[in-house]
C-alpha cells in the first residue's frame, strides 16, 4: 500500500462521517466502515492511501489491519492511485463466456498496459473485477459510475476513443 502521508477528512467530510455515525447504535458505529472508506477514496482522488486507512481506523477505534482487510477485500476500493478513467471489466462466468477475456486482451493492447496498471499518461487504469451484476447484458465493463454493456471490440474502441477525446477537453470519464 502506497503513501503514508497523514490523511484527515475535510471539514465537510468529517461532518458527513459524524452524520453516518448517527445512523447506527453507538456500539455499532463500526458498521459505517464501507461508507467511510468510500468517503476517503472520493476525497483522495479515487484511491485509499495507508494514511486514509489509518485515519478511518482511528475514527472507528479499529486497528489498521482490520480496516485494511475490508479495503483490500472489496474491488470497489483502490489501494493505489488510479487513472482518470478507471475501466473495470467484469470477468465472472457470464461475461467470460461472452468474450470478456477478448475485451481485456484488446484493452491491454490498445492502452499498452496490463490489468492492474495505469497508462503512462495517467489517463486509464484497467482492472478485471468480479460480478458487476449485469449478467444478462454480458460482456460488460464499468467506467467510473457508468455501465457499458453488450460489448464488442468495436464498441470498446469507440468508448475508449471517446474518453481520450473528452480528456483533451479537460473532462474526466
Secondary structure as UniProt FT lines:
FT   HELIX           11..21
FT   TURN            22..23
FT   HELIX           26..32
FT   HELIX           33..43
FT   TURN            44..45
FT   HELIX           50..60
FT   HELIX           64..73
FT   TURN            75..76
FT   STRAND          85..90
FT   HELIX           93..97
FT   TURN            98..99
FT   HELIX           100..111
FT   TURN            115..116
FT   TURN            120..121
FT   STRAND          124..129
FT   HELIX           135..137
FT   STRAND          141..143
FT   TURN            144..145
FT   STRAND          146..148
FT   HELIX           153..168
FT   TURN            169..170
//
